[in-house]
Each structure stands twice: as C-alpha cells, then as structure tokens.
Amino acid sequence: MNFKKSYFILAFLVAQFTYAQEGVAVYSDYLSDNYYLIHPSMAGAANCGKIRITGRQQWFGQDDAPALQTVSFNTSIDEDGKSGVGMILFNDKNGYHSQRGAKLTYAHHLRFSRTTIDLNQLSFGLSTAFVQSTLDGSDFTGFDPVIVPGVIQKDSYFNIDLGISYHYMDYFTHVTVKNFLASQRRELYSAGFESDNLQKYLWSVGAVFGNEERLLFEPSIMYQNTPETKESAIDLNMKVYKKMDFGRLWGAVSYRRSFDSADYPGAKQNLQWISPIIGLNYDKYMFAYTYSHVMGDIKFDNGGFHQITLGINIFCKDKLWDCNCPAVN
C-alpha cells in the first residue's frame, strides 16, 4: 500500500499535533534527557555540554510514512555557567510534505543561590530558526488544491522561539512560545489555505523525589496549546532513575491526551498515545529507546512509533548543586 496515495482517518489524529506545527514536532523525546529540544532556555543549563541524536519512524512497512531525525548540541560558554548556546538540525518528512531546518540558540541563566546547596536559577532562551518546506507532487496524480501534480514546490521562512525556565532545588518549570513571529509560505500555499500564525505554547512542570543512592522519582506534566487551531493536549509523565556502578539506568512512561476530539460518522475520538521509554547513562554516553502506541478504536494499524536517542556529554564540570536535579547536575 502506498502511503502517499491513501487517506486514513488516523492521519488527522496524529497530524493535529505534528504536521500542524512547523519546526521540530513535539513528541515525548524531551524525557530522554533532551529538554533543550523543545525549551530553548535549557541551552547550557546543565553542568555538561550535551550532544543528542534522535531518529523516529512511524508505521514500519508503509511507503513515505512519517519520519523525523534531529541532531542537537548545547553547552555553557563561560566558567560560571551564566551563558549557554545551542544548535538543532532537523529533517522531518510526512507523505508529500517535508521540512528541513536549523535552530541557533542563546540562553542566559540568572543564579540567586547563596551556595551550591540551594539551586535557584532563572533562565531565558531565544532560538532563531530557518526552515525550508517542500511539497513533492512529482508522482501525485489525484486532485488537491495545494499539491501541484508533477511539481516540487519549495519555500523557506525564518522564525524564533522564546523560553523561560526556573529551577528551585528539586523542582522545575519551563514555558516556551514556538514560532513567535507570523510566517506564511506563499510559494507553497495560496491565500486561504494556511494561516500565518504557527505559534504553539508549551508549559512543563515537575519535581524529583527519592534517594539518589536508591531510586529517584520524577513526575511531570507538559501542556501544549495551538491558538490558531484551538487544539491542546497534556502529557502525564513518570520517570524513575536507578544509580548503577556503570552510571545510571532509568525508565519513563508518558501518556498524552488531547482535550479536543475528531468527529467521524458513528465515531468520536481524542488523540491518545502512551510512550514507555527506557534508557541508560554509561560514563559520558547515553542511550534511550521510545515506543509510542496510539490508543482508541480508530487506528491505522496495530504497530507503534519507534524512536532511538543517542547522546554524549562533553565539557563536563564537577557536580555543582546539592539537589536531586538530573537535568542540570
């Protein structure tokens, strides 16, 4: 079955939170020690520079199924850790539509701590993004008001992301506005087919409890809202860390549910998926695997979405804070 030439009900359920947002789609991989991927204010917030490579594949066995690859790097650039920089490269393909882009980030960290015992840090981040979008109609033979048969259409645009993070001891929160500027790709979409408002709001909050020598528990939530389409969803997350002789073993589970539903003849369904994650840190290296399973009666198939994250920590400094704060320590 050719994915490009078929239309499925599930395509809308998944696309409402991926295709609708330009730039790096918001999945659950931020839980793989990768908060910088969605929150620019986390650039350089940790005591190590972080390189992360991710690959995500949906619906194995289907031609031109959605796939996403990212490469990211962030680090502090001064001894006292007050300034951080980062870069993200991404390649996202979904049927006829694909996008490639890069983001450059600067973050500033204000520390109100009196000593290394009490972590109290407020961070601001700004990412500049350059994105090239493509509609590949080279083998399209049907009718679509946007796709031109036999033509590859391309357009590029510039945008920015803004973010704020706050860490206080074992607690943290992040707020990010993605695609802050109005942007419209007039070479791809005629007037009326696309809004120039691509904004998405993200809010994360969580805490870490437990004993570092035994188990650490990190419950968190992440809320996202797209004002233009009035779509919103929430992630309910639990992450557990176990200290090992070789480093750290950890696992997580994330449940995502949309607040709005899609209506079909005889059916009404919210977007729901559950994502178990397993990972480990060995010395300066990290590895994580994520499996996302769509829930509900309306499904493309029974297969899931698979993602691998590989990472390495560089330019590491000594542990700075006396707290349970894996994202910064």
C-alpha positions as CSV (number, residue, x, y, z in Angstrom):
1,M,0.0,0.0,0.0
2,N,1.4,3.4,-1.0
3,F,1.1,5.9,1.9
4,K,1.1,8.9,-0.4
5,K,-1.9,7.7,-2.4
6,S,-4.0,6.7,0.6
7,Y,-6.1,8.7,3.1
8,F,-6.7,7.4,6.6
9,I,-8.7,8.7,9.5
10,L,-5.7,8.3,11.8
11,A,-3.7,10.7,9.8
12,F,-5.7,13.6,11.2
13,L,-5.5,12.3,14.8
14,V,-1.7,12.2,14.6
15,A,-1.1,15.2,12.4
16,Q,-3.1,17.6,14.6
17,F,0.0,17.9,16.9
18,T,2.8,17.2,14.4
19,Y,2.1,18.4,10.9
20,A,0.2,21.4,12.1
21,Q,3.3,22.7,13.8
22,E,6.2,23.9,11.7
23,G,9.6,23.2,13.1
24,V,10.6,20.3,15.3
25,A,7.4,18.3,16.3
26,V,6.7,17.9,20.0
27,Y,6.9,14.2,20.8
28,S,8.0,12.5,24.1
29,D,11.7,12.5,23.4
30,Y,12.2,15.5,25.7
31,L,12.1,12.9,28.5
32,S,15.3,11.3,27.1
33,D,17.5,14.0,28.8
34,N,16.6,16.3,26.0
35,Y,14.6,19.2,27.3
36,Y,16.6,21.6,25.2
37,L,14.9,20.1,22.1
38,I,11.7,21.9,23.0
39,H,12.8,24.5,25.5
40,P,15.5,27.0,24.3
41,S,16.0,28.3,27.9
42,M,17.7,24.9,28.7
43,A,20.7,25.6,26.5
44,G,23.8,25.4,28.7
45,A,21.7,24.9,31.9
46,A,23.5,21.6,32.7
47,N,27.0,21.1,34.1
48,C,27.9,19.2,30.8
49,G,27.6,20.1,27.2
50,K,25.1,17.7,25.5
51,I,25.1,16.2,22.0
52,R,21.9,14.3,21.2
53,I,20.9,12.4,18.0
54,T,17.3,11.2,17.6
55,G,15.6,9.1,14.9
56,R,11.9,8.5,14.8
57,Q,10.0,6.2,12.5
58,Q,6.2,5.7,12.3
59,W,4.3,2.8,10.6
60,F,7.1,0.5,9.5
61,G,6.3,-1.1,6.2
62,Q,4.4,1.9,4.8
63,D,5.9,3.9,2.0
64,D,6.7,7.5,2.9
65,A,5.5,7.1,6.4
66,P,6.3,10.0,8.8
67,A,9.9,10.1,10.0
68,L,11.9,12.6,11.9
69,Q,15.7,13.0,12.6
70,T,17.3,15.6,14.8
71,V,20.9,16.5,15.9
72,S,21.2,18.9,18.8
73,F,24.1,20.3,20.8
74,N,24.0,22.7,23.8
75,T,26.6,23.9,26.3
76,S,27.6,26.7,28.6
77,I,30.2,29.1,27.3
78,D,31.7,30.6,30.4
79,E,33.1,29.3,33.7
80,D,30.3,30.4,35.9
81,G,27.6,28.9,33.6
82,K,25.7,32.1,33.1
83,S,25.5,31.9,29.3
84,G,24.7,29.0,27.1
85,V,24.4,28.3,23.3
86,G,22.9,25.5,21.3
87,M,22.1,24.3,17.8
88,I,19.4,21.9,16.4
89,L,19.4,20.4,12.9
90,F,16.3,18.5,11.8
91,N,14.7,16.7,8.9
92,D,11.0,15.9,9.0
93,K,9.1,14.0,6.3
94,N,5.4,13.2,6.3
95,G,4.0,11.9,3.0
96,Y,4.1,14.7,0.4
97,H,5.3,17.2,2.9
98,S,8.8,17.5,4.3
99,Q,10.8,20.2,6.1
100,R,14.5,20.7,6.9
101,G,15.8,23.3,9.2
102,A,18.3,24.6,11.7
103,K,18.0,26.5,15.0
104,L,20.6,28.6,16.8
105,T,20.1,29.3,20.5
106,Y,21.4,31.7,23.1
107,A,20.3,31.4,26.8
108,H,21.2,33.4,29.9
109,H,21.0,31.9,33.4
110,L,20.4,34.1,36.5
111,R,21.5,32.5,39.7
112,F,20.0,33.6,43.0
113,S,21.7,30.8,45.0
114,R,23.7,31.7,48.0
115,T,25.8,28.5,47.9
116,T,25.9,25.3,45.9
117,I,23.4,23.8,48.3
118,D,20.4,25.7,47.2
119,L,19.8,25.6,43.4
120,N,17.8,28.7,42.5
121,Q,18.1,29.6,38.8
122,L,16.0,31.5,36.3
123,S,16.8,31.1,32.6
124,F,15.9,32.9,29.4
125,G,16.4,31.5,25.9
126,L,15.9,32.6,22.4
127,S,16.2,30.3,19.3
128,T,16.4,31.6,15.7
129,A,15.1,29.1,13.2
130,F,15.4,28.8,9.4
131,V,13.1,26.2,7.8
132,Q,12.7,25.0,4.3
133,S,9.4,23.3,3.5
134,T,8.8,21.1,0.4
135,L,5.6,19.8,-1.2
136,D,6.7,16.9,-3.5
137,G,4.0,16.4,-6.2
138,S,6.3,14.6,-8.6
139,D,4.3,11.4,-8.6
140,F,0.9,12.8,-7.4
141,T,-1.9,12.0,-9.8
142,G,-5.0,13.0,-7.9
143,F,-6.7,16.3,-7.1
144,D,-5.6,18.5,-4.2
145,P,-6.0,22.4,-4.0
146,V,-2.5,22.6,-2.6
147,I,-0.3,20.0,-4.3
148,V,0.5,20.6,-8.0
149,P,0.9,17.3,-9.8
150,G,4.4,16.8,-11.3
151,V,5.9,19.8,-9.5
152,I,8.2,20.0,-6.5
153,Q,7.3,23.2,-4.6
154,K,9.7,24.8,-2.0
155,D,9.5,27.8,0.3
156,S,11.6,29.0,3.2
157,Y,10.9,31.1,6.3
158,F,12.5,32.5,9.4
159,N,11.1,32.4,12.9
160,I,12.0,32.5,16.6
161,D,11.3,30.5,19.8
162,L,11.2,32.2,23.2
163,G,11.5,30.3,26.5
164,I,11.8,30.7,30.3
165,S,12.9,28.1,32.8
166,Y,13.1,28.1,36.6
167,H,14.8,25.6,38.8
168,Y,14.5,25.6,42.5
169,M,16.1,22.7,44.3
170,D,14.3,19.6,43.2
171,Y,11.5,21.5,41.3
172,F,11.4,22.9,37.8
173,T,9.2,24.5,35.3
174,H,9.5,25.7,31.7
175,V,7.4,27.9,29.4
176,T,8.1,28.2,25.7
177,V,6.5,30.0,22.8
178,K,7.4,28.3,19.5
179,N,7.1,30.1,16.1
180,F,6.6,33.5,17.8
181,L,6.6,35.5,14.6
182,A,3.9,35.5,11.9
183,S,5.1,33.4,8.9
184,Q,3.4,32.3,5.7
185,R,4.9,30.2,2.9
186,R,3.2,31.8,-0.1
187,E,5.3,29.8,-2.6
188,L,3.6,26.6,-1.2
189,Y,0.2,27.6,-0.1
190,S,-2.2,30.1,-1.7
191,A,-4.0,32.6,0.4
192,G,-6.7,31.0,2.4
193,F,-5.0,27.6,2.7
194,E,-2.6,28.5,5.5
195,S,-2.6,30.9,8.4
196,D,0.4,33.0,9.2
197,N,0.0,32.1,12.9
198,L,2.2,29.0,13.6
199,Q,2.5,29.6,17.3
200,K,2.5,26.9,19.9
201,Y,2.7,27.3,23.7
202,L,4.4,24.7,25.9
203,W,4.4,24.5,29.7
204,S,6.3,21.9,31.6
205,V,6.4,21.4,35.4
206,G,7.8,18.7,37.6
207,A,9.8,17.6,40.6
208,V,12.3,14.9,41.7
209,F,11.8,12.9,44.9
210,G,13.7,10.0,46.5
211,N,17.2,8.9,47.4
212,E,19.9,9.2,44.8
213,E,21.6,6.0,46.1
214,R,18.4,4.0,45.7
215,L,15.6,5.4,43.4
216,L,14.7,8.8,42.2
217,F,11.1,9.5,41.0
218,E,10.4,12.4,38.6
219,P,6.7,13.1,38.0
220,S,6.0,15.8,35.5
221,I,3.4,17.2,33.1
222,M,3.7,19.0,29.8
223,Y,0.8,21.1,28.4
224,Q,0.7,22.3,24.8
225,N,-1.7,24.6,23.1
226,T,-2.0,25.8,19.5
227,P,-4.1,29.0,19.5
228,E,-4.8,29.2,15.7
229,T,-6.5,25.7,15.6
230,K,-7.6,25.8,19.3
231,E,-6.0,22.4,19.9
232,S,-4.5,21.4,23.2
233,A,-3.1,18.3,24.9
234,I,-1.4,17.2,28.0
235,D,1.4,14.8,28.8
236,L,1.3,13.0,32.1
237,N,4.8,11.6,32.8
238,M,6.7,9.5,35.4
239,K,10.4,8.9,35.2
240,V,12.4,6.6,37.6
241,Y,16.2,6.7,38.0
242,K,18.4,3.9,39.5
243,K,22.1,4.6,40.2
244,M,24.4,1.8,39.0
245,D,28.1,1.0,39.2
246,F,28.5,1.9,35.5
247,G,26.3,5.1,35.6
248,R,22.5,5.3,35.7
249,L,19.6,3.2,34.5
250,W,16.2,4.9,34.0
251,G,12.8,4.4,32.6
252,A,9.7,6.5,32.0
253,V,6.2,6.3,30.8
254,S,4.3,9.2,29.2
255,Y,0.6,9.4,28.5
256,R,-0.7,12.0,26.0
257,R,-4.3,13.0,25.5
258,S,-5.9,15.8,23.5
259,F,-8.6,18.0,25.1
260,D,-10.5,18.1,21.7
261,S,-11.8,15.2,19.6
262,A,-12.2,14.4,16.0
263,D,-15.8,13.6,14.8
264,Y,-16.5,10.9,12.2
265,P,-19.7,9.2,11.1
266,G,-20.5,7.0,14.1
267,A,-17.3,7.8,15.9
268,K,-15.7,10.4,18.1
269,Q,-12.2,10.1,19.4
270,N,-9.5,12.1,21.2
271,L,-5.9,11.7,20.3
272,Q,-4.3,9.4,22.9
273,W,-1.0,7.6,23.0
274,I,1.2,6.0,25.6
275,S,5.0,6.0,25.4
276,P,7.2,3.8,27.5
277,I,10.9,4.8,27.5
278,I,14.0,3.0,28.7
279,G,17.5,4.5,28.8
280,L,20.9,4.3,30.4
281,N,23.8,6.6,31.1
282,Y,27.2,4.9,30.8
283,D,30.1,7.2,31.7
284,K,29.6,10.1,29.3
285,Y,27.4,8.2,26.9
286,M,23.6,7.8,26.9
287,F,21.1,5.6,25.0
288,A,17.3,5.7,25.0
289,Y,14.5,3.8,23.2
290,T,10.9,5.1,23.0
291,Y,7.9,3.2,21.8
292,S,4.7,5.1,21.2
293,H,1.4,3.3,20.9
294,V,-1.8,5.0,19.7
295,M,-4.9,4.2,21.8
296,G,-8.5,4.2,20.7
297,D,-10.8,2.3,18.3
298,I,-9.7,4.2,15.2
299,K,-6.2,3.2,14.2
300,F,-4.0,3.0,11.1
301,D,-2.6,-0.4,12.3
302,N,-1.5,-2.1,15.5
303,G,2.1,-1.1,15.0
304,G,3.7,1.7,17.1
305,F,6.1,4.5,16.6
306,H,9.8,3.8,17.4
307,Q,12.5,6.3,18.4
308,I,16.1,6.0,19.3
309,T,18.2,8.6,21.1
310,L,22.0,8.6,21.3
311,G,24.0,11.1,23.3
312,I,27.3,12.1,24.6
313,N,28.2,14.6,27.4
314,I,31.2,16.8,26.8
315,F,32.9,19.7,28.6
316,C,31.7,18.4,31.9
317,K,32.3,20.3,35.2
318,D,32.1,18.9,38.7
319,K,28.6,18.4,40.1
320,L,27.5,21.8,41.2
321,W,24.2,21.5,43.1
322,D,23.4,19.5,46.1
323,C,19.9,18.5,44.9
324,N,18.0,15.8,43.0
325,C,18.1,17.6,39.7
326,P,19.3,15.3,36.9
327,A,18.5,17.9,34.1
328,V,21.2,20.3,35.4
329,N,23.5,18.2,37.6
